[in-house]
């Protein structure tokens, strides 16, 4: 059985690549918007954090998106290169399905299509990448949070101080 990272986590790989590696352009980039810290209720469940992330995608709001990623990853997320690419974000038919939680880790099933800087990721099976009778939560989460894979519905989140954040891979 092949496991792949969640659609939003897969898009986060595109975001990570842009944040850490730049776009390859020699033209100057505008400063990235400072992160907007969402209020605690927006991130009080993995589903709420996923909904905030999707809303940030829909509104091409990099500040809101970066506020949903792990605090240790927010500085890289808020790069000027990413700010340029994030302006190109397009989402369609996105939906949150189910959530699996184990301690301070969660997988949120998200389907739909996301395009960033001309590269698209899509997930249609809400059970893909999620725990099942044959796949433990730990294994599904470890795979979703790793840099390997492609597109599935399972996106990894982690709880820190009572708030849930997306894990960029």
Secondary structure as GFF3:
##gff-version 3
##sequence-region A 1 169
A	DSSP	alpha_helix	7	21	.	.	.	ID=ss1
A	DSSP	three_ten_helix	40	43	.	.	.	ID=ss2
A	DSSP	alpha_helix	46	58	.	.	.	ID=ss3
A	DSSP	alpha_helix	62	68	.	.	.	ID=ss4
A	DSSP	three_ten_helix	71	73	.	.	.	ID=ss5
A	DSSP	alpha_helix	74	77	.	.	.	ID=ss6
A	DSSP	alpha_helix	80	86	.	.	.	ID=ss7
A	DSSP	beta_strand	90	102	.	.	.	ID=ss8
A	DSSP	beta_strand	105	116	.	.	.	ID=ss9
A	DSSP	beta_strand	119	123	.	.	.	ID=ss10
A	DSSP	alpha_helix	137	144	.	.	.	ID=ss11
A	DSSP	beta_strand	154	160	.	.	.	ID=ss12
A	DSSP	beta_strand	163	166	.	.	.	ID=ss13
###
